[in-house]
Amino acid sequence: MTITDEDCLAETLAFNKRFEATAVSRPAREGTPDAALPAALRSNRLGGDTPPVRLPHGQDRVVEGGVKVRVFVPDRVDGVYLHLHGGGWAFGSADGQDERLWLLAERARLAVVSVDYRLAPEHPFPAGPDDCEAAARWLVKNAAAGFGTDRLLIGGESAGAHLSVVTLLRLRDRHGITGAFRAAHLLFGPYDLSMTPSQRSFGSKRLPSNTDTLRRTYELFTPGMGAEQRRDPEVSPLFADLAGLPPARIVVGTEDPLLDDSLFLAGRWQAAGAPVQLDVVAGAMHGFTLFPLTVTERELRREQDFLSTTGR
């Protein structure tokens, strides 16, 4: 494990305090009725009222099983990155990060395929994982012909990191596919939906995620499940056999309620026999890469370096 960016700690913590102070002036999500929570998240969470920028470089496609994806292809392609967006399985979209994904495509020389998987609560578990699995299978079968390379990578942020691990496990267990994806890049994901100690103890701090908001997103994604049911390896990959998975880079901040998830997953990933790089960003909160911080710029560079060099 590496603690990174300690030289930026003062800036990072100051930003957290400003975010928390601003959040206090907004209505608490804890008071939002469950039925209205997805709409509140989709209109307000992290992005505010400003719609995402859609770049002309992105191409909307429909692939195997009717799954929608957004594709970015730079002039030179040395691999294909299957990207799974975050958003608590209840919001977010494949076109929500066009600028970031196009920059990654150009700098890392990757075709990027971002999956527009179905969202809870309208489409609870297993709909989202089903879509990601279908997109991954399509890519395994078609990457060489469609993009000129069979070097495949997978990753995402938050719920997208969870879905990335679930997808790798499904490919292995349902289809006998191992080794097709040569690396996984996992940003601040939830891997135990029955809640790790750091999730339970984080409390009500008004940061992008806290104990209550995590609990409620789990209820939206897996309605009717109790804690023990959420420990099923198909739901919580921390409890799965991780043998045969590719090298991974796992990233989380010290001020993230999902800190334990990354720490525990990294240990189990390494014990299963695959190389793991675990980077813990000093002072960073959940979703920190969405904000204009020094640690964000550094992290995006580290992501690009990992994805451009791993699995060659």
C-alpha positions as CSV (number, residue, x, y, z in Angstrom):
1,M,0.0,0.0,0.0
2,T,1.2,3.5,-0.9
3,I,-0.1,6.7,0.8
4,T,0.1,9.2,-2.0
5,D,-0.1,13.0,-2.2
6,E,0.6,13.9,1.4
7,D,2.2,17.1,0.2
8,C,-1.3,18.1,-1.0
9,L,-3.1,17.2,2.3
10,A,-3.8,20.8,3.4
11,E,-5.4,21.7,0.0
12,T,-7.4,18.4,-0.1
13,L,-8.8,18.7,3.4
14,A,-9.7,22.4,2.9
15,F,-11.7,21.4,-0.2
16,N,-13.5,18.8,1.9
17,K,-14.4,21.4,4.5
18,R,-15.8,23.7,1.8
19,F,-17.8,21.0,0.2
20,E,-19.2,20.0,3.6
21,A,-20.1,23.6,4.4
22,T,-21.9,24.1,1.1
23,A,-23.7,20.8,1.6
24,V,-25.2,22.0,4.9
25,S,-27.1,24.7,3.0
26,R,-28.8,22.1,0.8
27,P,-31.7,19.9,1.9
28,A,-30.4,16.8,3.5
29,R,-30.9,13.6,1.4
30,E,-31.7,11.9,4.6
31,G,-35.1,13.7,4.5
32,T,-35.8,12.7,0.9
33,P,-38.5,10.0,0.5
34,D,-37.1,6.8,-1.0
35,A,-39.3,7.0,-4.0
36,A,-37.9,10.5,-4.8
37,L,-34.3,9.8,-4.1
38,P,-33.2,8.6,-7.6
39,A,-34.6,11.8,-9.2
40,A,-32.9,13.9,-6.6
41,L,-29.6,12.1,-7.1
42,R,-29.8,12.3,-10.9
43,S,-30.5,16.1,-10.9
44,N,-28.3,17.2,-8.1
45,R,-25.6,14.7,-7.1
46,L,-22.1,16.1,-7.8
47,G,-22.9,17.6,-11.1
48,G,-25.4,20.2,-10.0
49,D,-27.8,21.5,-12.6
50,T,-25.2,21.8,-15.4
51,P,-25.7,19.0,-18.0
52,P,-22.6,17.1,-19.0
53,V,-20.7,18.2,-22.1
54,R,-21.2,15.8,-25.1
55,L,-18.3,15.8,-27.4
56,P,-18.5,15.0,-31.1
57,H,-15.8,12.4,-30.6
58,G,-18.2,10.1,-28.9
59,Q,-20.3,7.6,-30.9
60,D,-23.4,6.1,-29.5
61,R,-23.9,2.4,-30.4
62,V,-26.0,-0.5,-29.4
63,V,-24.2,-3.8,-28.9
64,E,-25.0,-7.4,-27.9
65,G,-28.2,-7.8,-26.0
66,G,-29.4,-4.3,-26.9
67,V,-26.9,-2.7,-24.5
68,K,-26.1,1.0,-25.2
69,V,-22.5,2.1,-25.2
70,R,-20.6,5.3,-26.0
71,V,-17.3,4.8,-27.9
72,F,-14.3,7.0,-28.3
73,V,-11.6,6.1,-30.8
74,P,-8.3,8.1,-31.0
75,D,-6.0,8.1,-34.1
76,R,-3.8,5.4,-32.5
77,V,-5.3,2.5,-30.6
78,D,-3.1,0.3,-28.5
79,G,-5.9,-1.3,-26.5
80,V,-9.6,-1.0,-25.6
81,Y,-10.8,0.2,-22.2
82,L,-14.3,-1.0,-21.0
83,H,-15.4,1.8,-18.8
84,L,-18.3,1.5,-16.3
85,H,-19.5,4.8,-14.8
86,G,-20.3,5.4,-11.2
87,G,-23.4,6.8,-9.6
88,G,-24.6,4.4,-6.9
89,W,-26.2,2.2,-9.7
90,A,-29.0,4.8,-9.7
91,F,-27.7,7.7,-11.7
92,G,-24.9,8.6,-14.1
93,S,-24.6,7.8,-17.8
94,A,-22.1,6.8,-20.5
95,D,-22.0,10.3,-21.8
96,G,-21.5,11.9,-18.4
97,Q,-17.7,12.1,-18.6
98,D,-17.0,12.7,-22.3
99,E,-14.2,15.2,-21.7
100,R,-12.4,12.9,-19.3
101,L,-12.8,9.8,-21.4
102,W,-11.7,11.5,-24.6
103,L,-8.6,12.8,-22.8
104,L,-7.9,9.3,-21.5
105,A,-8.4,7.8,-25.0
106,E,-5.9,10.3,-26.6
107,R,-3.2,10.2,-23.9
108,A,-3.3,6.4,-23.2
109,R,-4.0,5.5,-26.9
110,L,-7.1,3.5,-26.0
111,A,-10.4,3.1,-27.6
112,V,-12.8,3.7,-24.7
113,V,-16.2,1.9,-24.6
114,S,-18.4,3.3,-21.8
115,V,-21.5,1.2,-20.9
116,D,-24.9,2.9,-20.4
117,Y,-26.2,0.1,-18.2
118,R,-29.7,0.2,-16.8
119,L,-30.2,2.0,-13.5
120,A,-31.9,1.2,-10.2
121,P,-34.5,1.4,-8.8
122,E,-36.4,1.1,-12.1
123,H,-34.0,-1.7,-13.0
124,P,-32.5,-3.2,-9.8
125,F,-29.9,-6.0,-9.5
126,P,-29.1,-7.9,-11.6
127,A,-30.0,-5.6,-14.6
128,G,-26.9,-3.4,-14.4
129,P,-24.5,-6.3,-14.0
130,D,-26.3,-8.1,-16.8
131,D,-25.7,-5.2,-19.2
132,C,-22.0,-4.9,-18.2
133,E,-21.5,-8.6,-18.7
134,A,-23.1,-8.4,-22.2
135,A,-20.9,-5.5,-23.2
136,A,-17.8,-7.3,-22.0
137,R,-18.7,-10.5,-23.9
138,W,-19.3,-8.4,-27.0
139,L,-15.9,-6.8,-26.7
140,V,-14.1,-10.1,-26.1
141,K,-15.6,-11.4,-29.4
142,N,-15.3,-8.2,-31.5
143,A,-12.4,-6.1,-30.2
144,A,-9.8,-7.4,-32.6
145,A,-12.0,-6.9,-35.7
146,G,-13.6,-3.7,-34.5
147,F,-10.6,-1.9,-33.0
148,G,-7.6,-3.7,-34.3
149,T,-6.4,-5.1,-30.9
150,D,-7.3,-7.8,-28.4
151,R,-5.6,-5.9,-25.5
152,L,-8.6,-5.3,-23.2
153,L,-8.8,-3.4,-20.0
154,I,-11.7,-2.7,-17.6
155,G,-12.5,-0.2,-14.9
156,G,-14.6,2.4,-13.4
157,E,-15.5,4.7,-10.5
158,S,-17.5,3.9,-7.4
159,A,-20.4,1.6,-8.5
160,G,-18.5,1.3,-11.8
161,A,-15.6,-0.3,-9.9
162,H,-17.9,-2.7,-8.2
163,L,-19.4,-3.6,-11.6
164,S,-16.0,-4.1,-13.1
165,V,-15.1,-6.8,-10.6
166,V,-18.5,-8.4,-10.9
167,T,-18.1,-8.5,-14.7
168,L,-14.7,-10.2,-14.5
169,L,-16.1,-12.8,-12.1
170,R,-19.1,-13.4,-14.3
171,L,-16.9,-13.9,-17.4
172,R,-14.9,-16.4,-15.5
173,D,-17.7,-18.3,-13.8
174,R,-20.4,-18.2,-16.5
175,H,-18.3,-18.3,-19.7
176,G,-14.9,-19.7,-18.7
177,I,-13.3,-16.4,-19.9
178,T,-10.1,-15.5,-18.1
179,G,-7.1,-13.5,-19.4
180,A,-9.1,-11.6,-22.0
181,F,-9.0,-8.4,-19.8
182,R,-5.4,-7.8,-18.9
183,A,-5.9,-5.2,-16.2
184,A,-8.5,-3.6,-13.9
185,H,-8.5,0.0,-12.8
186,L,-10.8,0.4,-9.7
187,L,-11.5,3.8,-8.2
188,F,-13.1,4.0,-4.7
189,G,-15.5,1.1,-5.2
190,P,-18.0,-0.6,-2.8
191,Y,-17.2,-4.3,-2.7
192,D,-19.1,-5.3,0.4
193,L,-22.8,-4.2,0.2
194,S,-23.4,-5.6,3.7
195,M,-21.1,-2.7,4.8
196,T,-17.5,-2.8,5.9
197,P,-16.4,-1.2,9.2
198,S,-15.4,2.1,7.6
199,Q,-18.8,2.3,5.9
200,R,-20.6,1.8,9.2
201,S,-18.5,4.1,11.2
202,F,-18.3,7.0,8.8
203,G,-21.4,8.7,10.1
204,S,-23.3,11.6,8.7
205,K,-20.6,13.9,7.4
206,R,-22.0,15.8,4.4
207,L,-19.5,14.6,1.9
208,P,-20.5,12.9,-1.4
209,S,-21.1,9.6,0.4
210,N,-21.7,8.7,4.0
211,T,-23.1,5.9,6.0
212,D,-26.8,6.7,5.4
213,T,-26.5,7.5,1.7
214,L,-24.6,4.2,1.1
215,R,-27.2,2.2,2.9
216,R,-30.0,3.8,0.9
217,T,-28.3,3.2,-2.5
218,Y,-27.8,-0.4,-1.5
219,E,-31.5,-0.6,-0.8
220,L,-32.3,0.9,-4.2
221,F,-29.9,-1.5,-6.0
222,T,-30.8,-4.7,-4.1
223,P,-34.3,-4.1,-2.8
224,G,-35.6,-6.7,-0.3
225,M,-32.2,-8.1,0.5
226,G,-30.8,-8.3,4.0
227,A,-27.2,-8.0,5.0
228,E,-26.6,-11.7,4.7
229,Q,-28.1,-11.9,1.2
230,R,-25.9,-8.9,0.2
231,R,-22.8,-11.0,1.1
232,D,-23.5,-13.3,-1.8
233,P,-20.4,-13.1,-4.0
234,E,-22.5,-12.2,-7.0
235,V,-23.6,-9.0,-5.1
236,S,-20.5,-8.3,-3.0
237,P,-17.3,-9.4,-4.8
238,L,-15.2,-9.0,-1.7
239,F,-16.6,-12.5,-0.7
240,A,-15.9,-14.1,-4.1
241,D,-13.0,-16.4,-5.1
242,L,-10.7,-13.9,-6.9
243,A,-8.5,-16.5,-8.6
244,G,-7.7,-15.8,-12.2
245,L,-8.3,-12.1,-12.2
246,P,-5.9,-9.7,-13.9
247,P,-3.5,-7.2,-12.4
248,A,-5.3,-4.4,-10.7
249,R,-4.8,-0.8,-9.6
250,I,-7.1,0.0,-6.6
251,V,-7.4,3.6,-5.5
252,V,-9.3,5.2,-2.6
253,G,-9.0,8.3,-0.4
254,T,-8.4,8.3,3.4
255,E,-11.7,10.3,3.9
256,D,-13.8,7.9,1.9
257,P,-16.4,5.7,3.8
258,L,-15.4,2.9,1.3
259,L,-11.7,2.9,2.5
260,D,-12.0,-0.6,4.0
261,D,-13.5,-1.9,0.8
262,S,-10.4,-1.1,-1.2
263,L,-8.0,-2.2,1.6
264,F,-9.7,-5.5,2.0
265,L,-10.2,-6.2,-1.7
266,A,-6.5,-5.4,-2.4
267,G,-5.4,-8.0,0.2
268,R,-7.7,-10.7,-1.2
269,W,-6.8,-9.9,-4.8
270,Q,-3.1,-10.3,-4.0
271,A,-3.7,-13.4,-2.0
272,A,-5.4,-14.9,-5.0
273,G,-2.2,-14.5,-7.0
274,A,-2.6,-11.4,-9.1
275,P,-0.4,-8.2,-8.8
276,V,-2.1,-5.3,-7.1
277,Q,-1.1,-1.6,-6.8
278,L,-3.0,0.0,-3.9
279,D,-2.9,3.8,-3.8
280,V,-4.5,5.5,-0.8
281,V,-4.8,9.3,-1.5
282,A,-4.2,11.4,1.6
283,G,-7.3,13.3,2.7
284,A,-9.3,12.5,-0.4
285,M,-13.1,12.0,-0.1
286,H,-15.3,9.8,-2.2
287,G,-15.5,10.9,-5.8
288,F,-12.5,13.2,-5.5
289,T,-11.6,12.8,-9.1
290,L,-14.7,14.8,-10.1
291,F,-13.3,18.0,-8.5
292,P,-10.6,20.5,-9.5
293,L,-7.9,19.4,-7.2
294,T,-4.2,18.8,-7.5
295,V,-4.7,15.2,-6.4
296,T,-7.3,14.9,-9.2
297,E,-4.8,15.9,-11.9
298,R,-2.2,13.6,-10.4
299,E,-4.6,10.7,-10.2
300,L,-5.8,11.1,-13.8
301,R,-2.1,11.0,-14.9
302,R,-1.5,7.8,-12.8
303,E,-4.6,6.2,-14.3
304,Q,-3.4,7.0,-17.8
305,D,0.1,5.6,-17.1
306,F,-1.4,2.4,-15.7
307,L,-3.8,1.8,-18.5
308,S,-1.3,2.6,-21.2
309,T,1.4,0.3,-19.9
310,T,-0.3,-2.7,-18.2
311,G,-1.1,-5.9,-20.0
312,R,1.2,-5.3,-23.0
